[in-house]
């Protein structure tokens, strides 16, 4: 159905001065970003853009600032230090409007790094636990590299893509990066109590990290 290659082979398509989009949250394709980061000695001025991602962002290492520049649409903990170190920036945008930056070529994408489920018998993969702006990135990037993970949950809805939309495939069987909630401090608990008083029964909440 498709021919897989190593992550090292797949990311060779990334060139100096390219702009790379990375799928967000727990769907961050760490096998691909780690392989890209390992090429820091041969790459210059690669812009890596994404929303919040889980796991290590090796390309955000300030020592690699000549190789990679992090452009965050939502600043996560793993790249927050880049703003002070000078190898990162923040582009404020509503999540609902982020796909328009790609569709209107305001932010041109050379490569999209995505993380998907194993394709079904018809060749369809799921974007799994994080769809966000990835569909628009896939549609508008020049080249799409997919990390196909046996442990990526198959979710339904708009986040289904066909393997014909993917240029290179890298297989893995690895758990997704997780997020462990800490025990709230006394101050945090007090804040939570105040917030809870403002929430009515049957309300809908939107939460972010």
Backbone as JSON Lines, residues from 0, in Angstrom:
{"i":0,"aa":"X","n":[0.83,-1.21,0.0],"ca":[0.0,0.0,0.0],"c":[0.86,1.26,0.0]}
{"i":1,"aa":"X","n":[1.96,1.22,0.8],"ca":[2.89,2.35,0.82],"c":[4.25,1.8,1.21]}
{"i":2,"aa":"X","n":[5.3,2.52,0.89],"ca":[6.66,2.1,1.21],"c":[7.23,3.04,2.24]}
{"i":3,"aa":"X","n":[7.6,2.49,3.39],"ca":[8.14,3.33,4.46],"c":[9.66,3.46,4.32]}
{"i":4,"aa":"X","n":[10.17,4.55,4.89],"ca":[11.61,4.8,4.93],"c":[11.98,5.18,6.36]}
{"i":5,"aa":"X","n":[13.25,5.32,6.63],"ca":[13.67,5.76,7.96],"c":[13.37,7.25,8.14]}
{"i":6,"aa":"X","n":[13.28,7.66,9.38],"ca":[13.05,9.09,9.65],"c":[14.19,9.93,9.1]}
{"i":7,"aa":"X","n":[15.39,9.41,9.23],"ca":[16.57,10.13,8.73],"c":[16.5,10.35,7.22]}
{"i":8,"aa":"X","n":[16.02,9.34,6.52],"ca":[15.88,9.45,5.08],"c":[14.76,10.41,4.71]}
{"i":9,"aa":"X","n":[13.65,10.33,5.43],"ca":[12.48,11.15,5.1],"c":[12.76,12.64,5.23]}
{"i":10,"aa":"X","n":[13.47,13.05,6.28],"ca":[13.66,14.48,6.53],"c":[14.78,15.08,5.69]}
{"i":11,"aa":"X","n":[15.43,14.27,4.85],"ca":[16.47,14.83,3.98],"c":[15.89,15.85,2.99]}
{"i":12,"aa":"X","n":[14.57,15.8,2.8],"ca":[13.93,16.74,1.88],"c":[13.94,18.17,2.42]}
{"i":13,"aa":"X","n":[14.08,18.31,3.74],"ca":[14.09,19.64,4.37],"c":[15.4,20.34,4.02]}
{"i":14,"aa":"X","n":[15.27,21.57,3.52],"ca":[16.43,22.34,3.08],"c":[16.58,23.6,3.93]}
{"i":15,"aa":"X","n":[17.74,24.18,3.89],"ca":[17.95,25.47,4.54],"c":[16.96,26.49,3.99]}
{"i":16,"aa":"X","n":[16.46,27.35,4.88],"ca":[15.49,28.41,4.57],"c":[14.07,27.9,4.35]}
{"i":17,"aa":"X","n":[13.82,26.61,4.59],"ca":[12.46,26.08,4.49],"c":[11.63,26.48,5.7]}
{"i":18,"aa":"X","n":[10.32,26.41,5.53],"ca":[9.39,26.57,6.65],"c":[8.68,25.24,6.86]}
{"i":19,"aa":"X","n":[8.74,24.73,8.07],"ca":[8.22,23.41,8.41],"c":[7.1,23.54,9.43]}
{"i":20,"aa":"X","n":[5.96,22.89,9.17],"ca":[4.87,22.87,10.14],"c":[4.87,21.53,10.86]}
{"i":21,"aa":"X","n":[4.68,21.57,12.19],"ca":[4.67,20.37,13.01],"c":[3.3,20.21,13.66]}
{"i":22,"aa":"X","n":[2.72,19.02,13.52],"ca":[1.42,18.76,14.12],"c":[1.5,18.95,15.63]}
{"i":23,"aa":"X","n":[0.37,19.32,16.25],"ca":[0.4,19.83,17.61],"c":[0.09,18.8,18.7]}
{"i":24,"aa":"X","n":[0.25,19.29,19.93],"ca":[-0.12,18.6,21.16],"c":[0.51,17.21,21.24]}
{"i":25,"aa":"X","n":[-0.26,16.19,21.67],"ca":[0.28,14.85,21.83],"c":[0.5,14.14,20.5]}
{"i":26,"aa":"X","n":[0.1,14.79,19.39],"ca":[0.35,14.24,18.06],"c":[1.65,14.75,17.46]}
{"i":27,"aa":"X","n":[2.45,15.46,18.24],"ca":[3.74,15.93,17.72],"c":[4.55,14.73,17.25]}
{"i":28,"aa":"X","n":[5.0,14.73,15.99],"ca":[5.73,13.58,15.43],"c":[7.2,13.6,15.86]}
{"i":29,"aa":"X","n":[7.47,13.16,17.08],"ca":[8.8,13.31,17.67],"c":[9.89,12.56,16.92]}
{"i":30,"aa":"X","n":[9.55,11.43,16.33],"ca":[10.56,10.69,15.56],"c":[11.06,11.55,14.4]}
{"i":31,"aa":"X","n":[10.15,12.31,13.79],"ca":[10.52,13.17,12.66],"c":[11.25,14.43,13.11]}
{"i":32,"aa":"X","n":[10.74,15.07,14.17],"ca":[11.4,16.31,14.62],"c":[12.78,16.02,15.19]}
{"i":33,"aa":"X","n":[12.95,14.85,15.82],"ca":[14.27,14.5,16.33],"c":[15.25,14.26,15.19]}
{"i":34,"aa":"X","n":[14.77,13.61,14.13],"ca":[15.64,13.37,12.96],"c":[15.99,14.68,12.27]}
{"i":35,"aa":"X","n":[15.04,15.6,12.2],"ca":[15.31,16.92,11.63],"c":[16.34,17.66,12.48]}
{"i":36,"aa":"X","n":[16.16,17.61,13.79],"ca":[17.07,18.31,14.7],"c":[18.49,17.77,14.59]}
{"i":37,"aa":"X","n":[18.62,16.48,14.32],"ca":[19.95,15.86,14.2],"c":[20.71,16.4,12.99]}
{"i":38,"aa":"X","n":[20.01,17.08,12.08],"ca":[20.66,17.65,10.9],"c":[21.09,19.1,11.12]}
{"i":39,"aa":"X","n":[21.15,19.54,12.38],"ca":[21.4,20.95,12.66],"c":[22.71,21.47,12.08]}
{"i":40,"aa":"X","n":[23.69,20.6,11.93],"ca":[24.98,21.06,11.4],"c":[24.93,21.36,9.91]}
{"i":41,"aa":"X","n":[23.96,20.79,9.2],"ca":[23.88,20.99,7.75],"c":[22.74,21.89,7.32]}
{"i":42,"aa":"X","n":[21.9,22.33,8.26],"ca":[20.77,23.18,7.92],"c":[20.95,24.59,8.48]}
{"i":43,"aa":"X","n":[20.43,25.59,7.78],"ca":[20.49,26.97,8.22],"c":[19.13,27.62,8.04]}
{"i":44,"aa":"X","n":[18.72,28.38,9.03],"ca":[17.54,29.25,8.93],"c":[16.26,28.49,8.55]}
{"i":45,"aa":"X","n":[16.05,27.33,9.16],"ca":[14.79,26.6,8.96],"c":[13.8,27.1,10.0]}
{"i":46,"aa":"X","n":[12.65,27.57,9.54],"ca":[11.6,28.03,10.46],"c":[10.68,26.86,10.8]}
{"i":47,"aa":"X","n":[10.57,26.57,12.08],"ca":[9.71,25.49,12.56],"c":[8.51,26.12,13.25]}
{"i":48,"aa":"X","n":[7.33,25.95,12.67],"ca":[6.14,26.6,13.23],"c":[5.12,25.57,13.7]}
{"i":49,"aa":"X","n":[4.44,25.9,14.76],"ca":[3.44,24.99,15.32],"c":[2.69,25.66,16.46]}
{"i":50,"aa":"X","n":[1.63,25.0,16.89],"ca":[0.93,25.35,18.11],"c":[1.68,24.67,19.27]}
{"i":51,"aa":"X","n":[1.02,24.54,20.41],"ca":[1.62,23.84,21.54],"c":[1.92,22.39,21.17]}
{"i":52,"aa":"X","n":[3.11,21.91,21.51],"ca":[3.45,20.51,21.29],"c":[3.9,19.87,22.59]}
{"i":53,"aa":"X","n":[3.62,18.58,22.74],"ca":[4.13,17.81,23.88],"c":[5.44,17.15,23.49]}
{"i":54,"aa":"X","n":[6.2,16.76,24.5],"ca":[7.47,16.09,24.24],"c":[8.61,17.07,24.04]}
{"i":55,"aa":"X","n":[9.81,16.54,23.87],"ca":[10.99,17.38,23.7],"c":[11.02,18.01,22.32]}
{"i":56,"aa":"X","n":[11.37,19.28,22.29],"ca":[11.53,19.99,21.02],"c":[13.03,20.28,20.86]}
{"i":57,"aa":"X","n":[13.76,19.3,20.37],"ca":[15.22,19.42,20.3],"c":[15.66,20.57,19.4]}
{"i":58,"aa":"X","n":[14.88,20.85,18.36],"ca":[15.22,21.95,17.44],"c":[15.18,23.31,18.13]}
{"i":59,"aa":"X","n":[14.55,23.38,19.31],"ca":[14.45,24.64,20.04],"c":[15.67,24.92,20.91]}
{"i":60,"aa":"X","n":[16.65,24.04,20.86],"ca":[17.89,24.24,21.61],"c":[18.56,25.52,21.14]}
{"i":61,"aa":"X","n":[18.81,26.49,22.04],"ca":[19.45,27.75,21.63],"c":[20.77,27.56,20.91]}
{"i":62,"aa":"X","n":[21.45,26.43,21.16],"ca":[22.72,26.17,20.47],"c":[22.51,25.93,18.98]}
{"i":63,"aa":"X","n":[21.26,25.66,18.59],"ca":[20.94,25.42,17.18],"c":[20.3,26.63,16.52]}
{"i":64,"aa":"X","n":[20.48,27.81,17.1],"ca":[19.76,28.99,16.62],"c":[20.12,29.37,15.19]}
{"i":65,"aa":"X","n":[21.29,29.0,14.72],"ca":[21.65,29.27,13.34],"c":[20.93,28.32,12.39]}
{"i":66,"aa":"X","n":[20.49,27.19,12.92],"ca":[19.85,26.16,12.1],"c":[18.34,26.26,12.1]}
{"i":67,"aa":"X","n":[17.76,26.52,13.3],"ca":[16.3,26.5,13.44],"c":[15.8,27.74,14.18]}
{"i":68,"aa":"X","n":[14.69,28.28,13.68],"ca":[13.99,29.36,14.38],"c":[12.58,28.89,14.66]}
{"i":69,"aa":"X","n":[12.16,28.96,15.91],"ca":[10.84,28.48,16.32],"c":[9.82,29.61,16.2]}
{"i":70,"aa":"X","n":[8.79,29.39,15.42],"ca":[7.69,30.36,15.3],"c":[6.45,29.73,15.92]}
{"i":71,"aa":"X","n":[6.1,30.16,17.13],"ca":[4.98,29.56,17.86],"c":[3.69,30.32,17.61]}
{"i":72,"aa":"X","n":[2.64,29.59,17.29],"ca":[1.29,30.16,17.22],"c":[0.6,30.02,18.58]}
{"i":73,"aa":"X","n":[1.13,29.16,19.42],"ca":[0.71,29.01,20.81],"c":[1.95,28.54,21.54]}
{"i":74,"aa":"X","n":[2.41,29.33,22.5],"ca":[3.72,29.06,23.12],"c":[3.58,28.01,24.22]}
{"i":75,"aa":"X","n":[4.18,26.85,23.99],"ca":[4.18,25.79,24.99],"c":[5.43,25.84,25.84]}
{"i":76,"aa":"X","n":[5.4,25.07,26.91],"ca":[6.5,25.05,27.88],"c":[7.82,24.64,27.24]}
{"i":77,"aa":"X","n":[7.76,23.71,26.29],"ca":[9.01,23.18,25.72],"c":[9.73,24.13,24.77]}
{"i":78,"aa":"X","n":[9.08,25.24,24.39],"ca":[9.76,26.21,23.51],"c":[9.72,27.63,24.07]}
{"i":79,"aa":"X","n":[9.17,27.8,25.26],"ca":[9.02,29.15,25.82],"c":[10.37,29.84,25.98]}
{"i":80,"aa":"X","n":[11.39,29.08,26.28],"ca":[12.72,29.66,26.49],"c":[13.29,30.3,25.23]}
{"i":81,"aa":"X","n":[12.77,29.94,24.05],"ca":[13.33,30.48,22.81],"c":[13.1,31.99,22.67]}
{"i":82,"aa":"X","n":[12.07,32.51,23.31],"ca":[11.79,33.94,23.2],"c":[12.9,34.76,23.85]}
{"i":83,"aa":"X","n":[13.38,34.3,25.0],"ca":[14.49,34.98,25.66],"c":[15.81,34.71,24.98]}
{"i":84,"aa":"X","n":[15.97,33.5,24.51],"ca":[17.25,33.1,23.91],"c":[17.45,33.69,22.52]}
{"i":85,"aa":"X","n":[16.38,34.16,21.89],"ca":[16.5,34.8,20.59],"c":[16.37,33.86,19.41]}
{"i":86,"aa":"X","n":[16.03,32.59,19.66],"ca":[15.84,31.66,18.55],"c":[14.37,31.28,18.38]}
{"i":87,"aa":"X","n":[13.49,32.15,18.88],"ca":[12.07,31.88,18.73],"c":[11.26,33.16,18.69]}
{"i":88,"aa":"X","n":[10.05,33.07,18.14],"ca":[9.15,34.21,18.08],"c":[7.71,33.71,18.25]}
{"i":89,"aa":"X","n":[6.8,34.64,18.43],"ca":[5.4,34.31,18.64],"c":[4.54,35.04,17.63]}
{"i":90,"aa":"X","n":[3.72,34.3,16.9],"ca":[2.76,34.89,15.97],"c":[1.36,34.73,16.55]}
{"i":91,"aa":"X","n":[0.78,35.8,17.09],"ca":[-0.55,35.68,17.69],"c":[-1.63,35.52,16.61]}
{"i":92,"aa":"X","n":[-2.46,34.5,16.77],"ca":[-3.52,34.24,15.81],"c":[-4.58,33.39,16.49]}
{"i":93,"aa":"X","n":[-5.85,33.65,16.18],"ca":[-6.91,32.79,16.68],"c":[-6.76,31.4,16.05]}
{"i":94,"aa":"X","n":[-7.0,30.37,16.84],"ca":[-6.88,29.01,16.33],"c":[-7.77,28.8,15.11]}
{"i":95,"aa":"X","n":[-8.97,29.37,15.15],"ca":[-9.91,29.2,14.03],"c":[-9.43,29.86,12.75]}
{"i":96,"aa":"X","n":[-8.51,30.83,12.88],"ca":[-8.02,31.56,11.71],"c":[-6.67,31.05,11.22]}
{"i":97,"aa":"X","n":[-6.04,30.18,11.98],"ca":[-4.72,29.69,11.59],"c":[-4.73,29.0,10.22]}
{"i":98,"aa":"X","n":[-5.74,28.16,9.92],"ca":[-5.74,27.54,8.58],"c":[-5.74,28.55,7.44]}
{"i":99,"aa":"X","n":[-6.3,29.73,7.68],"ca":[-6.35,30.75,6.62],"c":[-4.94,31.26,6.28]}
{"i":100,"aa":"X","n":[-4.05,31.27,7.28],"ca":[-2.67,31.71,7.01],"c":[-2.01,30.81,5.98]}
{"i":101,"aa":"X","n":[-2.37,29.51,6.01],"ca":[-1.81,28.57,5.05],"c":[-2.55,28.63,3.72]}
{"i":102,"aa":"X","n":[-3.88,28.67,3.79],"ca":[-4.69,28.64,2.57],"c":[-4.48,29.89,1.72]}
{"i":103,"aa":"X","n":[-4.22,31.03,2.36],"ca":[-4.03,32.28,1.64],"c":[-2.55,32.56,1.36]}
{"i":104,"aa":"X","n":[-1.7,31.6,1.68],"ca":[-0.25,31.72,1.45],"c":[0.37,32.9,2.2]}
{"i":105,"aa":"X","n":[-0.27,33.29,3.3],"ca":[0.34,34.3,4.16],"c":[1.55,33.67,4.86]}
{"i":106,"aa":"X","n":[1.39,32.42,5.23],"ca":[2.48,31.61,5.76],"c":[2.65,30.43,4.81]}
{"i":107,"aa":"X","n":[3.62,30.51,3.91],"ca":[3.88,29.43,2.95],"c":[4.57,28.27,3.67]}
{"i":108,"aa":"X","n":[4.13,27.07,3.39],"ca":[4.72,25.9,4.02],"c":[5.47,25.06,2.99]}
{"i":109,"aa":"X","n":[6.71,24.74,3.3],"ca":[7.48,23.86,2.44],"c":[7.25,22.4,2.81]}
{"i":110,"aa":"X","n":[7.26,22.12,4.11],"ca":[7.13,20.74,4.59],"c":[6.18,20.69,5.78]}
{"i":111,"aa":"X","n":[5.33,19.67,5.82],"ca":[4.47,19.41,6.98],"c":[4.87,18.07,7.57]}
{"i":112,"aa":"X","n":[5.12,18.06,8.87],"ca":[5.44,16.83,9.6],"c":[4.21,16.43,10.4]}
{"i":113,"aa":"X","n":[3.63,15.28,10.08],"ca":[2.38,14.88,10.71],"c":[2.51,13.5,11.35]}
{"i":114,"aa":"X","n":[1.5,13.14,12.16],"ca":[1.52,11.92,12.95],"c":[0.15,11.26,12.81]}
{"i":115,"aa":"X","n":[0.09,10.1,12.21],"ca":[-1.2,9.51,11.87],"c":[-1.29,8.05,12.32]}
{"i":116,"aa":"X","n":[-2.52,7.54,12.26],"ca":[-2.76,6.13,12.54],"c":[-2.35,5.27,11.34]}
{"i":117,"aa":"X","n":[-2.29,3.99,11.56],"ca":[-2.05,3.05,10.45],"c":[-3.23,3.15,9.48]}
{"i":118,"aa":"X","n":[-2.95,3.2,8.16],"ca":[-4.06,3.3,7.2],"c":[-4.94,2.06,7.21]}
{"i":119,"aa":"X","n":[-6.22,2.25,6.92],"ca":[-7.12,1.11,6.81],"c":[-6.96,0.45,5.44]}
{"i":120,"aa":"X","n":[-7.77,-0.54,5.15],"ca":[-7.62,-1.29,3.9],"c":[-7.89,-0.44,2.66]}
{"i":121,"aa":"X","n":[-8.52,0.73,2.87],"ca":[-8.79,1.63,1.75],"c":[-7.74,2.74,1.64]}
{"i":122,"aa":"X","n":[-6.76,2.71,2.55],"ca":[-5.68,3.7,2.48],"c":[-5.94,4.98,3.24]}
{"i":123,"aa":"X","n":[-6.9,4.97,4.15],"ca":[-7.21,6.18,4.91],"c":[-6.59,6.13,6.31]}
{"i":124,"aa":"X","n":[-5.92,7.22,6.67],"ca":[-5.31,7.37,7.99],"c":[-6.1,8.4,8.8]}
{"i":125,"aa":"X","n":[-5.94,8.34,10.1],"ca":[-6.55,9.33,10.98],"c":[-5.47,10.21,11.57]}
{"i":126,"aa":"X","n":[-5.75,11.5,11.71],"ca":[-4.83,12.42,12.37],"c":[-4.85,12.24,13.88]}
{"i":127,"aa":"X","n":[-5.7,11.35,14.34],"ca":[-5.65,10.94,15.74],"c":[-6.08,12.0,16.74]}
{"i":128,"aa":"X","n":[-5.2,12.27,17.7],"ca":[-5.58,13.07,18.86],"c":[-5.47,14.57,18.64]}
{"i":129,"aa":"X","n":[-5.0,15.01,17.48],"ca":[-4.89,16.46,17.25],"c":[-5.04,16.78,15.77]}
{"i":130,"aa":"X","n":[-6.15,17.42,15.44],"ca":[-6.41,17.81,14.05],"c":[-6.04,19.28,13.84]}
{"i":131,"aa":"X","n":[-6.5,20.15,14.72],"ca":[-6.28,21.6,14.7],"c":[-6.1,22.15,13.28]}
{"i":132,"aa":"X","n":[-4.94,22.7,12.94],"ca":[-4.73,23.3,11.61],"c":[-3.99,22.36,10.67]}
{"i":133,"aa":"X","n":[-3.83,21.1,11.06],"ca":[-3.01,20.19,10.28],"c":[-3.59,19.89,8.91]}
{"i":134,"aa":"X","n":[-4.91,19.81,8.79],"ca":[-5.51,19.56,7.47],"c":[-5.11,20.65,6.48]}
{"i":135,"aa":"X","n":[-5.18,21.9,6.91],"ca":[-4.8,23.01,6.04],"c":[-3.32,22.96,5.72]}
{"i":136,"aa":"X","n":[-2.51,22.53,6.69],"ca":[-1.07,22.41,6.45],"c":[-0.79,21.34,5.39]}
{"i":137,"aa":"X","n":[-1.49,20.22,5.48],"ca":[-1.32,19.14,4.51],"c":[-1.71,19.6,3.11]}
{"i":138,"aa":"X","n":[-2.81,20.31,3.02],"ca":[-3.33,20.75,1.73],"c":[-2.43,21.79,1.06]}
{"i":139,"aa":"X","n":[-1.66,22.53,1.87],"ca":[-0.91,23.65,1.3],"c":[0.61,23.5,1.35]}
{"i":140,"aa":"X","n":[1.1,22.49,2.04],"ca":[2.54,22.25,2.08],"c":[3.01,21.62,0.76]}
{"i":141,"aa":"X","n":[4.22,21.92,0.38],"ca":[4.78,21.33,-0.83],"c":[5.04,19.84,-0.64]}
{"i":142,"aa":"X","n":[5.44,19.46,0.57],"ca":[5.83,18.07,0.84],"c":[5.3,17.67,2.22]}
{"i":143,"aa":"X","n":[4.72,16.48,2.32],"ca":[4.13,16.0,3.57],"c":[4.81,14.7,4.0]}
{"i":144,"aa":"X","n":[5.33,14.7,5.22],"ca":[5.96,13.49,5.78],"c":[5.11,13.02,6.95]}
{"i":145,"aa":"X","n":[4.73,11.74,6.93],"ca":[3.87,11.2,7.98],"c":[4.61,10.18,8.82]}
{"i":146,"aa":"X","n":[4.47,10.34,10.12],"ca":[4.91,9.32,11.07],"c":[3.69,8.44,11.33]}
{"i":147,"aa":"X","n":[3.73,7.19,10.86],"ca":[2.62,6.27,11.0],"c":[2.85,5.41,12.24]}
{"i":148,"aa":"X","n":[1.98,5.58,13.21],"ca":[2.2,4.98,14.52],"c":[1.09,3.98,14.85]}
{"i":149,"aa":"X","n":[1.48,2.75,15.17],"ca":[0.5,1.74,15.54],"c":[-0.27,2.11,16.8]}
{"i":150,"aa":"X","n":[0.29,3.02,17.6],"ca":[-0.36,3.41,18.85],"c":[-1.15,4.72,18.74]}
{"i":151,"aa":"X","n":[-1.22,5.29,17.54],"ca":[-2.04,6.49,17.37],"c":[-3.51,6.07,17.28]}
{"i":152,"aa":"X","n":[-4.37,6.57,18.18],"ca":[-5.79,6.21,18.12],"c":[-6.43,6.66,16.81]}
{"i":153,"aa":"X","n":[-7.34,5.87,16.33],"ca":[-8.07,6.21,15.1],"c":[-9.32,6.99,15.48]}
{"i":154,"aa":"X","n":[-9.32,8.28,15.22],"ca":[-10.49,9.12,15.48],"c":[-11.16,9.45,14.16]}
{"i":155,"aa":"X","n":[-12.41,9.86,14.22],"ca":[-13.18,10.06,13.0],"c":[-13.57,11.53,12.83]}
{"i":156,"aa":"X","n":[-14.32,11.82,11.8],"ca":[-14.66,13.2,11.5],"c":[-13.78,13.75,10.4]}
{"i":157,"aa":"X","n":[-13.46,15.03,10.5],"ca":[-12.71,15.71,9.43],"c":[-11.24,15.31,9.38]}
{"i":158,"aa":"X","n":[-10.74,14.66,10.44],"ca":[-9.32,14.36,10.49],"c":[-8.92,13.06,9.82]}
{"i":159,"aa":"X","n":[-9.56,12.71,8.73],"ca":[-9.23,11.51,7.97],"c":[-8.58,11.93,6.65]}
{"i":160,"aa":"X","n":[-7.41,11.37,6.35],"ca":[-6.72,11.7,5.1],"c":[-6.32,10.4,4.39]}
{"i":161,"aa":"X","n":[-6.15,10.49,3.09],"ca":[-5.75,9.33,2.29],"c":[-4.23,9.34,2.12]}
{"i":162,"aa":"X","n":[-3.65,8.16,2.01],"ca":[-2.19,8.09,1.87],"c":[-1.69,8.77,0.6]}
{"i":163,"aa":"X","n":[-2.58,9.0,-0.35],"ca":[-2.17,9.7,-1.58],"c":[-1.82,11.16,-1.31]}
{"i":164,"aa":"X","n":[-2.22,11.67,-0.14],"ca":[-1.9,13.05,0.23],"c":[-0.55,13.16,0.93]}
{"i":165,"aa":"X","n":[0.11,12.02,1.12],"ca":[1.37,11.96,1.86],"c":[2.5,11.6,0.9]}
{"i":166,"aa":"X","n":[3.64,12.27,1.05],"ca":[4.77,12.03,0.16],"c":[5.77,11.01,0.7]}
{"i":167,"aa":"X","n":[5.94,10.95,2.03],"ca":[6.89,10.01,2.63],"c":[6.31,9.45,3.92]}
{"i":168,"aa":"X","n":[6.65,8.19,4.2],"ca":[6.07,7.48,5.34],"c":[7.18,6.93,6.23]}
{"i":169,"aa":"X","n":[7.02,7.14,7.53],"ca":[7.95,6.6,8.52],"c":[7.13,5.83,9.55]}
{"i":170,"aa":"X","n":[7.43,4.56,9.74],"ca":[6.65,3.74,10.65],"c":[7.26,3.73,12.05]}
{"i":171,"aa":"X","n":[6.39,3.62,13.06],"ca":[6.86,3.46,14.43],"c":[5.76,2.79,15.26]}
{"i":172,"aa":"X","n":[6.13,2.35,16.42],"ca":[5.19,1.74,17.36],"c":[5.56,2.26,18.73]}
{"i":173,"aa":"X","n":[5.13,3.49,19.02],"ca":[5.57,4.18,20.23],"c":[4.39,4.84,20.92]}
{"i":174,"aa":"X","n":[4.41,4.91,22.26],"ca":[3.35,5.64,22.97],"c":[3.41,7.13,22.66]}
{"i":175,"aa":"X","n":[2.27,7.78,22.69],"ca":[2.23,9.22,22.47],"c":[2.77,9.94,23.69]}
{"i":176,"aa":"X","n":[3.36,11.13,23.49],"ca":[3.81,11.9,24.67],"c":[2.62,12.26,25.54]}
{"i":177,"aa":"X","n":[2.8,12.15,26.84],"ca":[1.7,12.4,27.76],"c":[1.89,13.67,28.56]}
{"i":178,"aa":"X","n":[0.87,14.01,29.3],"ca":[0.91,15.19,30.18],"c":[0.4,14.77,31.54]}
{"i":179,"aa":"X","n":[1.26,14.88,32.54],"ca":[0.89,14.49,33.9],"c":[0.46,15.72,34.69]}
{"i":180,"aa":"X","n":[-0.77,15.67,35.19],"ca":[-1.29,16.78,35.99],"c":[-0.67,16.73,37.38]}
{"i":181,"aa":"X","n":[-0.19,17.88,37.85],"ca":[0.41,17.95,39.18],"c":[-0.66,18.19,40.23]}
{"i":182,"aa":"X","n":[-0.33,17.91,41.47],"ca":[-1.26,18.18,42.58],"c":[-1.32,19.69,42.78]}
{"i":183,"aa":"X","n":[-2.52,20.29,42.76],"ca":[-2.61,21.75,42.89],"c":[-2.11,22.24,44.25]}
{"i":184,"aa":"X","n":[-1.47,23.4,44.22],"ca":[-1.03,24.03,45.46],"c":[-2.23,24.63,46.17]}
{"i":185,"aa":"X","n":[-2.03,25.08,47.37],"ca":[-3.12,25.69,48.13],"c":[-3.66,26.93,47.39]}
{"i":186,"aa":"X","n":[-2.75,27.72,46.81],"ca":[-3.17,28.92,46.07],"c":[-3.96,28.53,44.83]}
{"i":187,"aa":"X","n":[-3.48,27.53,44.09],"ca":[-4.17,27.07,42.88],"c":[-5.54,26.51,43.21]}
{"i":188,"aa":"X","n":[-5.63,25.79,44.31],"ca":[-6.92,25.23,44.73],"c":[-7.9,26.36,45.06]}
{"i":189,"aa":"X","n":[-7.4,27.41,45.7],"ca":[-8.26,28.55,46.06],"c":[-8.78,29.24,44.8]}
{"i":190,"aa":"X","n":[-7.88,29.42,43.82],"ca":[-8.29,30.02,42.55],"c":[-9.36,29.15,41.9]}
{"i":191,"aa":"X","n":[-9.16,27.83,41.91],"ca":[-10.14,26.92,41.34],"c":[-11.49,27.02,42.01]}
{"i":192,"aa":"X","n":[-11.47,27.19,43.33],"ca":[-12.73,27.34,44.07],"c":[-13.47,28.59,43.64]}
{"i":193,"aa":"X","n":[-12.73,29.69,43.45],"ca":[-13.37,30.94,43.02],"c":[-13.96,30.8,41.62]}
{"i":194,"aa":"X","n":[-13.19,30.15,40.73],"ca":[-13.66,29.96,39.36],"c":[-14.91,29.09,39.35]}
{"i":195,"aa":"X","n":[-14.91,28.04,40.16],"ca":[-16.04,27.12,40.21],"c":[-17.33,27.82,40.59]}
{"i":196,"aa":"X","n":[-17.21,28.84,41.42],"ca":[-18.4,29.59,41.85],"c":[-19.04,30.35,40.69]}
{"i":197,"aa":"X","n":[-18.25,30.63,39.65],"ca":[-18.75,31.41,38.51],"c":[-19.36,30.53,37.41]}
{"i":198,"aa":"X","n":[-19.18,29.23,37.54],"ca":[-19.64,28.31,36.49],"c":[-21.0,27.73,36.83]}
{"i":199,"aa":"X","n":[-21.94,27.88,35.93],"ca":[-23.28,27.35,36.16],"c":[-23.35,25.89,35.71]}
{"i":200,"aa":"X","n":[-24.27,25.15,36.3],"ca":[-24.49,23.76,35.9],"c":[-24.83,23.7,34.41]}
{"i":201,"aa":"X","n":[-24.37,22.63,33.75],"ca":[-24.6,22.38,32.33],"c":[-23.88,23.39,31.43]}
{"i":202,"aa":"X","n":[-22.88,24.07,31.97],"ca":[-22.08,24.99,31.16],"c":[-21.1,24.21,30.28]}
{"i":203,"aa":"X","n":[-20.62,24.87,29.23],"ca":[-19.58,24.32,28.37],"c":[-18.29,25.09,28.62]}
{"i":204,"aa":"X","n":[-17.21,24.39,28.87],"ca":[-15.93,25.03,29.19],"c":[-14.92,24.79,28.09]}
{"i":205,"aa":"X","n":[-14.13,25.82,27.78],"ca":[-12.98,25.66,26.9],"c":[-11.74,25.86,27.73]}
{"i":206,"aa":"X","n":[-10.84,24.88,27.69],"ca":[-9.64,24.92,28.52],"c":[-8.4,24.88,27.66]}
{"i":207,"aa":"X","n":[-7.34,25.51,28.12],"ca":[-6.07,25.47,27.41],"c":[-4.95,25.36,28.39]}
{"i":208,"aa":"X","n":[-3.78,24.91,27.88],"ca":[-2.62,24.77,28.75],"c":[-1.74,26.01,28.62]}
